Amino acid sequence: MIDFHCHLDLYPEPERVIRECAARRMYVLSVTTTPRAWSGTSALATGYERIRTAIGLHPQLVGDRKRELPQLLHLLPVTRYVGEVGLDGSPEFMPFWRDQVEVFEKLLESCASVGGRILSVHSRRAENEVLSRIESCSGAGAIVLHWFSGRTRDLQRAIDIGCWFSVGPAMLRGKAGQKLAALMPRSRVLTESDGPFASHQGRPAMPWDVEEAVRELASIWRLSIASAEDQLLSNLRGLVAEQA
């Protein structure tokens, strides 16, 4: 199983969650919300070969944490993964919109300058703006749009510029999310939990809840669960190879 967007450091007992992921032989991308969290979160995964840690600056926190951007840029050469980053156009975060754009643009430029990275990107209510920035900095690397919820024309635009997508049980629970997932190229989809922020069956989502996303994708793709799992593993290998 693959959880390509999970906030491991924000669980009450992250060590226990990591041990369970290892026992289940999961591939996990542990995203961070601030650069300061990267070092400690990376240390949590020491010795676990299938867990990678991404350095991030969540757009919802840019208003308070923009000053940490230099730390993120300083650490780019030592990590292959970046996330959670992007833009959020929700009304409560619009007062910091200019800061969000400045941070995201600078980050993309810096990723390009170090040869590209694998990025897990947030685009809630800002799909058009996120895609415009990605188009203007094509060398930033492999872009994985986390929990994409834009219009179908935005989705097609994202597909046309080579984006990847990570989808989870929460997204696939509704008809709108299922419709978007059905339109995504099968070879560019990964699973995610977005735990512990996302919920599953009335509790914070756990990494292994991606099992439900695999079942939903198998149904959408009209494949057996085993074949869907094989497709997802092939996708992960393809993503890593794309940004080697």
Secondary structure, 3 states (H helix, E strand, C coil): CEEEEECHHHCCCHHHHHHHHHHCCCEEEECCCCHHHHHHHHHHCCCCCCEEECECCCHHHHHHHHHHHHHHHHHHHHCCEEEEEECCCCHHHHHHHHHHHHHHHHHHHHHHHCCCEEEEEECCCCHHHHHHHHHHCHHHEEEEEECCCCCHHHHHHHHHCCCEEEECHHHHCCHHHHHHHHHCCHHHEEECCCCCCCEECCEECCHHHHHHHHHHHHHHHCCCHHHHHHHHHHHHHHHHHHCC
